[in-house]
């Protein structure tokens, strides 16, 4: 049995390190699936498992010759930082395409609420830090910053703060910040959900009325969903005009997939001439349907399948890098290829193919036209599923390289002894957001399948959490149980709840935000998936998901930067 004992006792061997991480991660993931009151901690339980394992090695006195317990410190630090970089970069790629669009009219109000929550989190944390704790103790600030990260359930912020601690060199900082995070996280999850429930009663909200308001809003303000109809041209002014001229006169974008003139049925081009009495099979945005109908003519019933139209429709997957980032207007599908694109499917949503909409790798286009023309367009767009099965690993690591360079760039501020850096968390995050949003301008294809992005992100997260837990385990028991552990728990709970209640009331009173949307905004502001899950279970609409996705990019960005800035400014 010596060989078996050596796997656990020879802390410097590769076999031991792999075994240790496999044990911590597998046990943590399994325990994280256990639900209490319908809520689970998910992969975050890997952190607590790592703390237990690290504590057991410390308690048994099994030390590594190169320093540290359970595993060499250099190995722990490398795996921790690499996992953090991978996790943060994949998050940036995910939120990048929608980051800048989230600041539009409706999103601006939601993001203002998010900024308010982030600022109040910091204010409450600093207030309690000066009122409750010993500020002369250099190790207290890292602990409280860890409580802040745990209270808002933001793991990337924990990583950014740890890296900042390594920069300023605070003794025991990394271990204390992880302990503070572990103390505050469980009640942080419960506090976020509890705050949304409390707001419901504080503001006297009736769920039935909120559901009805969402339904009316969707009816009054339809999004750009595709709308199909067949119209007969009855406007005499349109006789002899081309489709391009009609579109310009109308001021609305529409696509005609089938055009019947007499007995002939074709797929029209922009220069095709229209005559009174012609029948048009039209696709347009849902909120443009009434205007298009009033301008062109009355709706009629035509069975295009029975007419045996000599044209086909086909879904084509965009896989050619050359197409990435081009607008539908730049592709000239109608004038150059003789086909029409009626709609685009992206991330499970159907969108109308407006001329200004940019095409992205992974989009699915509904193309209508003659069979030979559709085949030509298929070759232009790619339609190679196998190509998308392989993630663009080169583009990922090019982005990580640029992110590390940006994160290492020092920026000196007056009054700070140490220059501010975006670091290993902030740098890759900023680059990933830019690549995800504007990579097409540099012909850099950042597309990865949803499953590939999720896998890379989860691997990075669990490696980071396992490393942090193992490293913090040696001093966790002394710091928390024999120290001010319970104090950190209730301080974290206040940091969680107070800002959410205040900004939740502001959102309802000032901005009249729908309760279900507000639930999503709260979940996104704290980057907390369990809170989003609770919100989705409480409603029969997607308002919470919309609110979550609108504020999540900015919230993640602010959480990472503010956690690091707090350490650098207050320890300067």
Secondary structure, DSSP 8 states (H G I E B T S, - for coil): -HHHHHHHH-TTSHHHHHHHHHHHHHHHHHHHT--BTTB--GGGHHHHHHHHHHHHHHHHT-B-TTSSBSS-HHHHHHHHHHHHHHHHHHHHHHHHHHHGGGGSHHHHHHHHHHHHHHHHHHHHHHHHHHHHS-TTSHHHHHHHHHHHHHHTT-HHHHHHHHHHHHHHT-TTHHHHHHHHHHHHHHHHHHHHHHHHHHHHHHTT--HHHHHHHHHHHHHHS--S-EEEEEEE---GGGTT-BHHHHHHHHTS-EEEEEEEETTEEE---TT-B--TT-EEEEEEEGGGHHHHHHHH--B----TTTTT-S-EEEEEEB--GGGTT-BHHHHTHHHHHSEEEEEEEETTEEEE--TT-B--TT-EEEEEE-HHHHHHHHHHHB--HHHHHS--HHHHHHHHHHHHHHHT--B--TT-SS-B--HHHHHHHHHHHHHHHHGGGGT------HHHHHHHHHHHHHHHHHHHHHHHHHHHIIIIIIIIHHHHHHHHHHHHHHHHHHHHHHHHHTT---HHHHHHHHHHHTT-HHHHHHHHHH-SSSHHHHHHHHHHHHHHHHHHHHHHHHHHHH--
